[in-house]
Amino acid sequence: MNEDRQLSRRSLLRAAACAGVGLAAGAMTARSAMAQQKASKQAMHYQDKPSGDKKCSECLQFEAPASCKVVEGTISPNGYCIAWVKKP
């Protein structure tokens, strides 16, 4: 074989490492995009009134003044959904 056309082990390892870095970067971007998606109010059974003593302002997911880490849109501090988790 012609030595100009023959790939060295070092060249192959370098190419594999570059491909691996590219795949890892793509996976991190996809994971980041998925992490930013929120569920619809309908999917989370959101309501603008509390369920007993459970209300958004007492939930770990609530972001004052009117947002949520899980549910999209404007959220009432007195609302409730199935993602409710008591603040510690």
Legacy VTK file of the C-alpha trace (Angstrom):
# vtk DataFile Version 3.0
C-alpha trace
ASCII
DATASET POLYDATA
POINTS 88 float
0.000 0.000 0.000
1.046 3.577 -0.568
2.099 5.240 2.717
0.424 8.537 1.717
-2.950 6.815 1.650
-2.441 4.655 4.724
-3.967 6.076 7.906
-1.916 5.917 11.069
-3.395 4.755 14.328
-2.829 8.252 15.730
-4.828 9.806 12.870
-7.693 7.380 13.424
-7.739 8.071 17.167
-7.687 11.811 16.547
-10.612 11.531 14.109
-12.573 9.372 16.558
-11.944 11.860 19.376
-13.175 14.762 17.237
-16.296 12.828 16.284
-16.938 11.995 19.941
-16.633 15.649 20.954
-19.101 16.594 18.221
-21.610 13.984 19.363
-21.269 15.034 23.005
-21.838 18.686 22.109
-24.942 17.750 20.114
-26.324 15.689 22.989
-25.748 18.533 25.459
-27.559 20.976 23.174
-30.505 18.591 22.797
-30.663 18.020 26.565
-30.599 21.784 27.179
-33.439 22.344 24.714
-35.516 19.616 26.346
-34.899 21.068 29.788
-36.328 24.389 28.686
-39.652 23.026 27.472
-42.621 23.455 29.780
-45.881 21.545 29.883
-49.185 23.128 28.924
-51.652 24.145 31.611
-54.088 21.583 30.252
-51.555 18.733 30.450
-50.759 19.617 34.074
-54.454 20.072 35.006
-53.716 23.634 36.090
-56.473 25.605 37.822
-56.484 29.205 39.089
-57.682 28.137 42.542
-55.933 26.110 45.255
-56.628 22.461 46.004
-57.167 22.468 49.734
-53.987 23.885 51.260
-51.991 23.222 48.063
-51.366 26.382 46.052
-48.650 27.517 43.674
-47.085 30.035 46.052
-46.310 27.106 48.394
-44.894 24.931 45.583
-41.214 24.247 44.926
-41.796 24.804 41.184
-43.290 28.315 41.571
-41.236 31.320 40.425
-42.583 34.589 41.815
-44.369 36.667 40.851
-46.349 34.584 38.307
-44.305 31.816 36.672
-43.543 28.128 37.061
-40.559 25.898 36.253
-42.902 23.207 34.894
-46.061 24.879 33.524
-46.032 27.392 30.678
-47.746 30.771 30.804
-48.802 33.084 33.598
-49.411 31.269 36.878
-51.545 32.505 39.762
-49.902 32.271 43.206
-53.228 30.808 44.340
-53.384 28.251 41.506
-52.700 24.513 41.607
-51.611 21.699 39.264
-50.570 18.052 39.468
-46.861 19.014 39.534
-47.306 20.575 42.983
-44.459 19.827 45.411
-44.351 21.288 48.930
-41.516 23.744 49.510
-39.039 22.474 52.099
LINES 1 89
88 0 1 2 3 4 5 6 7 8 9 10 11 12 13 14 15 16 17 18 19 20 21 22 23 24 25 26 27 28 29 30 31 32 33 34 35 36 37 38 39 40 41 42 43 44 45 46 47 48 49 50 51 52 53 54 55 56 57 58 59 60 61 62 63 64 65 66 67 68 69 70 71 72 73 74 75 76 77 78 79 80 81 82 83 84 85 86 87
